Amino acid sequence: MPEGAPEHGDQPRRPDVVELRVHGVSGAEPAVILDRASVRQVAGDDRGGFHRTDRRDGADPDGVTLEAYRWGDLPSGTVARTLSMVFLLPFMFSNVAVWMRPTCRHSAAGVTVLCRLLALNLTVLYVVSIAGVALDLFAWQCLGAARCRAPFESMVGVDGRHVGQRLAVLALVPIAAIGLLRLMGTRRSRPPGNALWAVEPLVRRLRAIHVAAALAVLDLVLLVARRAAGATVATTVLLTLSAAVLLACVALLAVPGLIDRAATARTAERTARTTAVVAVGLTVATLVIVARDAPGWPSSAGLPGYGGIAGAALFGQMILLVLLSGLVLWHRGHAGGRSTLRRGLGAAVIAAFAVGLGGALSTGLVYQSGELLGGYPDGGGPPSPYRWTLLAFFLHVTSAALLCGALTVLSRRRRYRAAAAIASRDFPVVPPEAVGRLRLATRAIARARFTEWLGLLSATYAVLAVVGLSTSLLGRTGREPEELARRLLGLPPEVVEMGFTWSTYLLAAVLLLLFAAGAFAYRTTWFRRHVGILWDLGTFWPRAAHPFAPPSYADRAVPELADRITQLAERHTGVLLCGHSHGSVLLALAVLRLPPRVRERVALLTYGSPLDRLYARLFPAYLNEEVLREVGERVEWRWLNLWRDTDPVGGWIFAAHRPGDPSPDPADPAGQVDRRLRDPPDLLPAPGERSAPPLRGHQPGETDPEFRAAVRELAERLRGAG
């Protein structure tokens, strides 16, 4: 039955304002969002749909029709898929970093290139680590001089074969891993006809480049090992061509704008596809040559040349990370008085997370696989580059923990001083029985203000890239950590071994934490509310750097919202868009897609919104004040933003409006958007109540009096405009 049609003989009524609510990362059920016991779905599907109250008139006491859009299942999926995505987190982080570029055009181009090269390096490291398990540990060591723990020594049926055949057969494992990445990178969740991000052609080009580079590196691992016993014409030609393919992949990403510009996009796509096809052919030829080459393989504890290739991959990512950090720090002088995060430093920080996590996962895979297969021959360990990476990971995590703790302590006095000033202005007269409540509110404000220190924390953390570079440089000397620690620091080998033991424990704890996070992701309300924002932030942006990162759910959510708003505006007097937290970001982008005839019937109410506090700072080139002002102009400034000082995520967008702040320019409509809500509204219980109003923080509060007053005001403005 069409919406608005009379039911059971009711008289038709005039369609009025629809209040469309969009939730944040907490992903509440529609009944909770609408605060109604019974709701029905009117559009969409199980993963993302529009719901209305099941009452006959569907109206709220304020005279508006309630509707909710639930998108919380779009970024997630089955438990198995979510767990698989956990191990692709480095890819996601590297993809987010490219969207954090600074606003300066020249610096932005360099940041984009470095982020894409880092993303390519992560794919290479992914293949190198899997090749280390399949080719070095299993085919070369376990089925060679050293014997694996039962039943691994005979489980693949290649024991007794010569080493070339073993390598060729087990090379299918990293090839299958590349195919799995290719498959996951292709999967999309019901793409709409009018997608938000027009990046699918770019993703195809990136996908071809990454597949070609991954196969080329696998070929290099096999061919370098074969050439250790002497070069042949075939291995020399294949080695040269494989290196050329890898260099071509780097060149396609290193030339600024080559794969982005419309003028060169077709040429870049043909080149990328051709490179991928050549890489496939070279891999087939390499497997044939290796499998047929029986005699003459060298004798060594590990696969010849593998340690050098792994070291080059790990060292290359550190060089790229240091270059990226240096570029965004150099950009500081061109950013005026804006915050550290607005200068694009977030790109270096997130890239550091990607590099650290990628190195940890690859090292953990090699270490744990070695232990599973029965340990390393002669009591040794994995190749030296992985040992240095493990040391760098331990130093990184320890330094980051100390840094966060120190900044928390050092900022405590200033945060509490500012919080006390805010609380004293809100409650100038405090009865003795309310002193405890005032102290609780002050503490909540102080905790929420830690967000303001993220810029300094990011700047300091970016410097930690030097730690990784230093350990990588030491690793390039070819010496083991125990030897250098004894010569340079005079430490006995037992101390270094103890450090490695604790590092493995720390690495295992991180992997276990990631596994648990994947198991509980989007299945536990508490987890979603506190941790889910990181996943929603990462999967919000499209794949512009890494083609195997999770696809963007905004590609569906925003066009779906824009289409629904258009339908509602054609049938009703107006549409009041109410977005909490991340839902306000989706609605802001949806407003930018609406046609002029629809925008005339739209108003916007945001609350707990991170539009300025997080997004404008983290992504200054895409969601800045200019874009936010355009959103206000599109809705003719029928926009109110509610925020609380106790909210660590949301905040004001244009003006804080705290008591004592200077009044904004009355001629600037942006100054009238923000409305600060005192939290708590009062320190003592209201007459007839037994308890005082609770602290709301980042909670939605659609039933709060201030929220309902804002709804009534915007609804009246819509009725007047109609």
C-alpha positions in Angstrom: 0.0 0.0 0.0 1.5 3.4 -0.9 2.6 5.5 2.0 0.1 8.1 3.1 -2.9 6.1 1.7 -6.0 5.8 3.9 -6.4 2.5 5.8 -9.6 0.8 7.0 -11.9 3.6 5.8 -9.9 6.4 7.5 -10.2 9.8 6.0 -7.1 10.8 4.0 -4.9 13.3 5.9 -2.5 15.9 4.5 1.1 14.5 4.5 3.3 16.5 6.8 6.9 16.5 8.0 8.8 13.2 8.2 11.5 12.9 10.8 14.1 10.6 9.3 16.6 9.4 12.0 20.0 7.9 11.1 21.9 6.2 13.9 25.6 6.3 14.7 28.1 3.5 15.1 26.2 1.9 18.0 23.9 0.3 15.4 20.7 0.2 17.5 17.6 -1.7 16.4 14.9 0.3 14.7 12.6 0.0 17.7 15.3 1.6 19.8 16.0 4.4 17.3 12.3 5.3 17.1 11.6 4.6 20.8 8.6 2.5 19.8 7.7 -1.1 20.7 6.6 -2.1 17.2 8.0 -1.0 13.9 7.8 -2.1 10.3 10.2 -2.0 7.4 9.0 0.1 4.5 12.1 0.0 2.2 15.6 -1.5 1.8 16.7 -5.0 3.0 18.0 -6.8 6.0 21.4 -5.1 5.9 20.2 -1.5 5.4 16.6 -0.5 5.5 14.0 2.2 6.4 11.6 1.5 9.2 8.5 3.3 10.5 6.4 3.0 13.6 3.6 0.5 13.4 1.0 2.8 14.7 -2.0 3.6 12.5 -1.0 7.2 11.9 2.7 6.7 12.4 2.9 10.2 13.9 5.0 11.5 16.8 3.4 13.7 19.5 5.2 16.6 17.9 3.2 16.2 14.8 5.9 14.5 12.6 6.0 11.1 11.0 8.9 9.0 12.4 11.1 7.0 10.2 14.6 5.4 10.8 17.3 4.3 8.5 19.4 1.4 9.9 22.7 0.9 8.1 24.7 -0.8 10.9 25.0 -4.1 9.1 26.4 -2.6 5.9 30.1 -2.5 7.1 29.9 -6.0 8.7 28.8 -9.4 7.5 29.1 -13.0 8.7 31.5 -13.9 11.5 33.8 -15.7 9.0 34.0 -12.7 6.7 34.6 -10.3 9.6 37.4 -12.5 10.9 39.0 -12.6 7.5 38.8 -8.9 7.3 40.7 -8.6 10.6 43.8 -9.9 9.0 43.4 -7.3 6.2 43.4 -4.4 8.6 46.8 -3.1 7.4 45.3 -2.8 3.9 42.4 -0.8 5.4 44.7 1.5 7.3 46.8 2.2 4.3 43.7 3.0 2.3 42.4 5.4 4.9 45.8 7.2 5.0 45.5 8.4 1.4 42.2 10.2 2.3 44.0 12.1 5.1 46.2 14.1 2.7 46.8 17.8 3.4 45.1 20.5 1.4 48.3 21.8 -0.3 48.1 20.4 -3.9 51.9 19.6 -4.2 52.1 17.9 -0.8 48.8 16.1 -1.5 50.2 14.6 -4.7 53.3 13.3 -2.9 51.2 11.9 0.0 49.0 10.1 -2.4 52.0 8.5 -4.2 53.7 7.4 -1.0 50.5 6.0 0.5 49.9 4.0 -2.7 53.5 2.7 -2.7 53.1 1.7 1.0 49.9 -0.1 0.1 51.7 -2.0 -2.7 54.5 -2.8 -0.3 52.0 -4.3 2.2 50.7 -6.6 -0.6 54.3 -7.6 -1.4 55.0 -8.3 2.3 51.8 -10.4 2.5 53.1 -12.6 -0.3 56.7 -12.7 1.0 55.5 -13.9 4.4 53.3 -16.6 3.0 56.1 -17.7 0.6 58.4 -17.8 3.7 56.1 -20.4 5.3 55.3 -22.4 2.2 58.6 -22.3 0.4 61.3 -21.6 3.0 59.9 -23.4 6.1 58.0 -26.2 4.5 59.3 -27.0 1.0 63.0 -26.2 1.7 63.6 -26.9 5.4 60.9 -29.4 6.6 61.0 -31.5 3.5 64.7 -31.1 3.1 67.6 -31.4 5.6 65.4 -30.7 8.7 62.4 -32.8 9.4 59.0 -31.4 10.3 56.9 -32.5 13.3 54.5 -35.2 12.3 52.2 -35.3 10.3 53.5 -32.2 8.4 56.4 -33.9 6.8 54.2 -36.0 4.4 50.8 -34.3 4.4 51.1 -32.7 1.0 52.5 -35.8 -0.7 55.6 -34.2 -2.1 58.1 -35.7 0.3 60.8 -37.6 -1.6 60.5 -35.3 -4.6 63.4 -33.2 -5.6 63.5 -29.7 -4.3 62.4 -28.0 -7.5 59.2 -30.0 -7.6 58.6 -29.3 -4.0 59.0 -25.6 -4.5 56.8 -25.6 -7.6 54.0 -27.4 -5.9 54.1 -25.4 -2.7 54.3 -22.2 -4.6 50.6 -22.8 -5.3 50.0 -21.7 -1.7 51.0 -18.1 -2.1 49.4 -18.1 -5.6 46.1 -19.2 -3.9 46.6 -16.5 -1.3 46.9 -13.9 -4.1 43.8 -15.3 -5.7 41.9 -15.1 -2.4 42.9 -11.4 -2.2 41.7 -10.9 -5.7 38.4 -12.5 -4.9 37.9 -10.5 -1.8 38.8 -7.3 -3.5 36.2 -8.0 -6.2 33.3 -8.7 -3.8 30.9 -5.8 -3.4 27.6 -5.5 -1.5 24.8 -4.7 -4.0 26.3 -1.6 -5.6 23.6 1.0 -6.4 23.2 2.5 -9.8 24.3 5.9 -8.7 27.2 5.0 -6.5 28.7 7.7 -4.3 32.3 7.1 -5.2 33.2 6.9 -8.9 36.3 4.8 -8.1 35.6 1.4 -9.5 37.7 1.9 -12.6 40.6 3.0 -10.3 40.1 -0.1 -8.2 40.4 -2.3 -11.3 43.7 -0.6 -12.2 45.0 -0.9 -8.6 43.9 -4.5 -8.5 45.8 -5.4 -11.6 48.9 -3.6 -10.4 48.9 -5.4 -7.0 48.3 -8.8 -8.5 51.1 -8.3 -11.0 53.5 -7.1 -8.2 52.6 -10.0 -6.0 53.2 -12.6 -8.7 56.5 -10.9 -9.7 57.8 -11.0 -6.1 56.9 -14.7 -5.9 58.8 -15.3 -9.1 61.8 -13.5 -7.7 61.8 -15.7 -4.5 61.9 -18.8 -6.7 64.4 -17.6 -9.3 66.8 -16.1 -6.8 66.9 -19.4 -5.0 67.5 -21.2 -8.2 70.3 -18.9 -9.3 72.2 -19.5 -6.1 73.6 -22.6 -7.7 74.5 -20.9 -11.0 72.7 -18.8 -13.6 71.2 -20.2 -16.7 69.8 -18.3 -19.7 66.2 -19.2 -18.8 66.5 -18.1 -15.1 68.3 -14.9 -16.1 65.7 -13.9 -18.6 62.8 -14.7 -16.2 64.5 -12.9 -13.4 65.0 -9.8 -15.5 61.4 -9.8 -16.8 60.0 -10.3 -13.3 62.1 -7.4 -11.9 60.8 -5.3 -14.9 57.2 -6.2 -14.0 57.8 -5.1 -10.4 59.4 -1.8 -11.5 56.5 -1.2 -13.9 54.0 -1.6 -11.1 56.0 0.9 -9.0 56.2 3.3 -11.9 52.4 3.2 -12.5 51.9 4.3 -8.9 54.9 6.6 -8.5 53.9 9.0 -11.3 51.4 11.5 -9.7 48.0 11.3 -11.3 48.9 8.7 -13.9 46.2 6.3 -12.9 43.7 9.0 -11.8 43.5 11.6 -14.6 40.9 11.0 -17.2 43.4 11.8 -19.9 45.7 9.0 -19.0 43.3 6.6 -17.3 42.7 4.4 -20.4 46.4 4.1 -21.1 47.1 3.3 -17.5 44.4 0.7 -17.4 45.7 -1.0 -20.5 49.2 -0.9 -19.1 48.1 -2.3 -15.8 46.1 -5.2 -17.3 49.0 -6.0 -19.7 51.4 -6.0 -16.8 49.2 -8.4 -14.9 48.8 -10.8 -17.9 52.6 -10.7 -18.4 53.1 -11.5 -14.7 50.8 -14.5 -14.9 52.7 -15.8 -17.9 56.0 -15.3 -16.1 54.8 -17.2 -13.1 53.7 -20.2 -15.2 57.1 -20.2 -16.9 58.9 -19.9 -13.6 57.0 -22.8 -12.1 57.8 -25.0 -15.1 61.5 -24.1 -15.0 61.8 -24.7 -11.3 59.9 -28.0 -11.4 62.0 -29.3 -14.3 65.3 -28.2 -12.8 66.2 -31.2 -10.7 70.0 -31.1 -10.1 72.3 -28.4 -8.9 70.3 -26.8 -6.0 72.5 -25.4 -3.3 72.6 -26.7 0.2 71.8 -24.2 3.0 69.7 -24.0 6.2 67.2 -21.6 4.6 65.9 -20.9 1.1 68.7 -19.0 -0.7 68.0 -15.3 -1.1 64.7 -15.4 0.8 66.1 -13.4 3.8 67.4 -10.7 1.4 64.0 -10.3 -0.3 62.1 -10.2 3.0 64.6 -7.7 4.3 64.2 -5.5 1.3 60.4 -5.5 1.6 60.6 -4.6 5.3 63.2 -2.0 4.8 61.3 -0.5 1.9 58.2 0.1 3.9 60.3 1.9 6.6 61.8 4.2 4.0 58.4 5.0 2.6 57.0 5.7 6.1 59.9 8.0 7.0 59.4 9.9 3.6 55.7 10.2 4.3 56.2 11.5 7.8 58.8 14.0 6.6 56.5 15.2 3.8 53.6 16.0 6.1 55.9 17.6 8.7 57.4 19.8 6.0 53.8 20.8 5.0 53.4 22.2 8.5 54.7 25.6 7.4 52.1 25.9 4.7 49.1 25.2 6.9 48.9 28.4 8.9 47.4 28.2 12.3 45.4 25.0 11.8 45.7 22.0 14.0 48.3 19.3 13.6 45.8 16.9 12.2 44.4 19.4 9.8 47.9 19.6 8.3 47.6 16.1 7.1 49.8 14.4 9.7 47.0 11.9 10.2 48.2 10.2 7.0 51.6 9.5 8.5 50.1 8.2 11.8 47.6 5.8 10.1 50.3 4.7 7.7 52.5 3.9 10.7 49.7 1.8 12.2 49.4 0.0 8.8 53.2 -0.7 8.7 53.4 -1.8 12.3 50.4 -4.1 12.1 51.5 -5.5 8.7 55.0 -6.2 10.0 53.5 -7.8 13.1 51.1 -10.0 11.2 53.8 -11.2 8.8 56.3 -11.8 11.5 53.7 -13.6 13.6 52.8 -15.8 10.7 56.4 -16.9 10.1 57.2 -17.3 13.8 54.1 -19.3 14.7 54.3 -21.4 11.6 57.9 -22.3 12.4 56.9 -23.4 15.9 54.0 -25.4 14.6 56.2 -27.2 12.1 58.6 -28.3 14.8 61.0 -25.3 15.2 63.9 -24.2 13.2 66.9 -26.3 12.3 70.0 -26.1 14.6 67.9 -24.2 17.2 67.9 -21.1 15.0 65.1 -18.8 14.3 63.4 -17.2 11.2 65.4 -15.0 8.8 67.1 -12.1 10.4 64.8 -9.4 9.0 61.8 -10.9 10.8 63.8 -10.9 14.1 64.6 -7.2 13.7 60.9 -6.5 12.8 59.8 -8.3 16.0 62.2 -6.1 17.9 60.9 -3.0 16.2 57.3 -4.1 17.0 58.2 -4.5 20.7 59.9 -1.0 20.8 57.0 0.6 18.9 54.3 -0.8 21.2 56.2 0.0 24.3 57.0 3.5 23.2 53.4 4.1 22.1 52.1 2.9 25.5 54.6 5.1 27.4 53.7 8.0 25.2 50.0 7.7 25.7 50.5 7.4 29.4 52.8 10.4 29.6 50.5 12.5 27.6 47.5 11.5 29.7 49.3 12.5 32.8 50.9 15.7 31.4 47.6 16.9 30.0 45.5 16.1 33.1 46.0 19.4 34.9 45.2 21.5 31.9 42.2 19.4 31.0 40.8 19.5 34.5 41.4 23.2 34.8 39.4 23.8 31.6 36.7 21.4 32.6 36.4 23.1 36.0 35.9 26.4 34.4 33.2 25.1 32.1 31.4 23.4 35.0 31.6 26.5 37.2 30.0 28.6 34.5 27.2 26.0 34.0 26.6 25.7 37.7 27.6 28.9 39.5 25.7 28.0 42.7 26.3 24.5 43.9 24.4 23.2 47.0 26.5 21.0 49.3 24.6 17.9 48.4 25.5 18.4 44.7 29.2 18.7 45.1 29.7 15.0 44.2 27.6 15.4 41.0 29.6 18.5 40.0 32.8 16.6 40.5 31.5 13.7 38.3 30.5 16.2 35.5 33.9 17.9 35.7 35.6 14.5 35.4 33.5 13.6 32.3 34.3 16.9 30.6 38.0 16.5 31.3 38.0 13.0 29.8 36.1 14.2 26.7 38.7 17.0 26.2 41.5 14.5 25.7 40.3 14.4 22.0 41.8 17.9 21.7 45.2 16.5 22.4 45.1 13.9 19.6 47.0 16.3 17.4 50.0 16.4 19.7 49.8 12.7 20.3 49.8 12.1 16.5 52.8 14.4 16.0 54.8 12.5 18.6 53.8 9.1 17.4 54.8 9.9 13.8 58.3 10.4 15.1 58.3 6.8 16.2 58.8 5.9 12.5 62.5 6.6 13.3 62.5 3.6 15.6 61.4 1.3 12.8 63.9 2.8 10.4 66.8 2.4 12.9 66.1 -1.3 13.5 65.7 -1.8 9.7 69.0 -0.1 9.1 70.7 -2.3 11.7 69.1 -5.4 10.1 70.6 -4.4 6.8 74.0 -4.9 8.3 73.4 -8.7 8.2 74.1 -9.1 11.9 71.8 -10.6 14.4 70.3 -8.5 17.2 72.2 -10.6 19.9 75.6 -9.8 18.3 75.0 -6.1 18.0 73.6 -5.9 21.5 76.7 -7.6 22.9 79.1 -5.4 20.9 77.4 -2.0 21.2 75.7 -2.3 24.6 77.6 -5.0 26.3 74.4 -7.0 26.9 74.6 -10.7 27.3 72.7 -12.8 24.7 70.3 -14.0 27.5 68.9 -10.5 27.9 68.2 -10.1 24.2 66.6 -13.6 24.1 64.4 -12.6 27.0 63.4 -9.5 25.0 62.5 -11.7 22.0 60.5 -14.0 24.3 58.5 -11.1 25.6 58.1 -9.8 22.1 56.6 -13.1 20.9 54.2 -13.0 23.9 53.2 -9.4 23.0 52.7 -10.3 19.4 50.6 -13.4 20.3 48.5 -11.1 22.5 48.0 -8.6 19.7 46.9 -11.4 17.3 44.6 -12.9 19.9 43.1 -9.4 20.5 42.5 -9.0 16.8 40.9 -12.4 16.6 38.6 -11.6 19.5 37.8 -8.3 18.0 36.7 -10.0 14.8 34.6 -12.5 16.7 32.8 -9.8 18.6 32.7 -7.1 15.9 29.1 -6.0 15.3 27.8 -8.8 17.5 28.2 -7.0 20.8 26.6 -3.6 21.5 29.3 -2.6 23.9 32.0 -3.4 21.4 30.3 -1.5 18.6 29.8 1.6 20.8 33.5 1.8 21.9 35.5 0.2 19.2 33.2 0.0 16.2 33.8 3.6 15.2 37.3 2.6 14.1 36.0 0.0 11.7 33.2 2.4 10.5 35.7 5.1 9.9 38.0 2.8 8.0 35.3 1.2 5.8 33.6 4.6 5.1 36.2 5.6 2.5 36.5 4.0 -0.9 39.5 2.0 -2.1 41.8 4.7 -3.5 45.1 3.2 -2.4 44.7 -0.5 -1.6 42.3 -2.5 -3.8 42.0 -5.4 -1.3 40.8 -3.2 1.6 37.1 -3.6 2.6 34.7 -1.9 0.2 33.1 1.3 1.2 29.6 1.0 2.7 29.0 4.7 2.0 28.9 3.7 -1.6 25.5 2.3 -0.9 24.3 4.1 2.2 24.6 7.7 0.9 22.8 7.2 -2.5 20.2 5.1 -0.7 19.6 7.9 1.7 19.4 10.5 -1.0 16.9 8.5 -3.0 14.7 8.0 0.0 14.8 11.7 1.0 13.8 12.5 -2.6 10.8 10.2 -2.4 9.7 11.5 0.9 10.1 15.1 -0.2 7.8 14.5 -3.1 5.0 13.1 -0.9 5.3 15.2 2.3 5.6 18.9 3.3 9.2 18.4 4.4 11.8 16.0 5.5 13.7 16.6 8.8 17.0 14.7 8.7 18.2 13.7 12.2 21.7 12.2 12.3 23.5 11.1 15.4 27.3 10.7 15.4 28.4 9.0 12.2 24.9 9.2 10.9 25.4 13.0 10.6 28.3 12.4 8.2 26.1 10.2 6.0 23.4 12.8 6.0 25.7 15.6 5.2 27.0 13.8 2.1 23.4 12.9 1.2 22.4 16.6 1.3 25.2 17.4 -1.2 23.6 14.9 -3.7 20.0 16.2 -3.4 18.6 18.2 -6.4 17.5 21.8 -5.8 13.7 21.0 -5.8 14.3 18.5 -2.9 16.6 20.7 -0.9 13.9 23.3 -0.5 11.9 20.8 1.6 14.8 19.5 3.8 16.1 20.5 7.2 19.1 19.0 9.1 19.4 18.2 12.8 22.8 16.8 13.9 23.7 15.7 17.4 26.9 14.1 18.8 28.3 14.9 15.3 32.0 14.4 14.6 31.9 16.4 11.4 34.3 19.1 12.6 35.9 17.5 15.6 37.1 14.4 13.8 36.4 14.4 10.1 37.4 18.0 9.3 40.6 17.5 11.2 41.4 14.0 9.9 40.3 14.5 6.3 41.0 18.3 5.7 41.0 18.0 1.9 37.5 16.4 1.7 35.4 17.5 4.7 36.5 21.0 5.7 34.7 24.2 6.7 34.1 25.1 3.1 32.2 21.8 2.5 30.3 22.1 5.7 29.2 25.6 4.8 28.0 24.3 1.5 25.9 21.8 3.3 24.3 24.6 5.3 23.7 26.6 2.1 22.1 23.6 0.4 19.4 23.4 3.1 19.2 27.2 3.3 20.6 27.0 6.9 17.7 25.1 8.2 20.4 23.3 10.3 20.8 22.8 14.1 23.7 21.0 15.7 23.3 19.8 19.4 26.5 19.0 21.3 27.7 18.4 24.8 31.0 19.1 26.6 31.0 15.6 28.0 31.0 14.1 24.5 34.4 12.8 23.5 33.4 12.2 19.8 30.9 14.9 18.8 31.2 18.6 19.2 30.3 22.0 17.7 30.7 22.6 14.0 31.0 26.4 13.6 30.8 28.0 17.1 30.9 26.5 20.6 28.5 28.9 22.3 29.8 28.2 25.7 28.9 30.7 28.5 31.3 33.6 28.3 32.3 33.0 24.6 32.1 36.0 22.3 28.8 36.2 20.3 29.1 35.1 16.7 28.5 37.5 13.8 24.7 37.8 13.5 25.2 38.2 9.7 26.8 34.8 9.4 24.1 32.1 9.5 26.7 29.5 10.3 27.0 31.0 13.8 23.4 30.1 14.6 23.8 26.4 13.8 25.4 25.1 17.0 23.5 24.8 20.3 25.3 23.6 23.4 23.4 21.3 25.8 24.4 21.5 29.4 25.3 18.0 30.6 23.9 17.1 33.0 20.9 19.5 32.8 20.9 19.8 36.6 22.9 18.5 39.5 19.9 17.7 41.7 16.7 15.6 41.0 13.8 17.5 39.5 10.7 17.9 41.7 9.0 14.5 42.0 12.1 12.6 40.8 14.3 10.4 43.0 17.5 10.7 41.1 19.4 13.4 39.3 19.5 13.6 35.5 22.3 11.2 34.2 25.3 12.3 32.2 24.5 11.7 28.5 28.0 12.1 26.9 27.8 10.7 23.4 24.3 9.1 23.8 21.7 10.1 21.2 18.9 11.5 23.4 16.1 11.8 20.9 13.6 12.0 23.7 15.3 14.8 25.6 13.4 18.1 25.8 16.1 20.0 24.0 16.1 17.5 21.1 12.3 17.6 20.8 12.3 21.5 20.9 14.9 21.5 18.0 12.6 19.1 16.1 9.6 21.3 16.6 11.6 24.4 15.5 12.9 22.9 12.3 9.5 21.3 11.5 7.9 24.7 11.8 10.5 26.2 9.5 9.9 23.5 7.0 6.1 24.1 7.1 6.7 27.8 6.7 9.0 27.2 3.7 6.4 24.8 2.2 
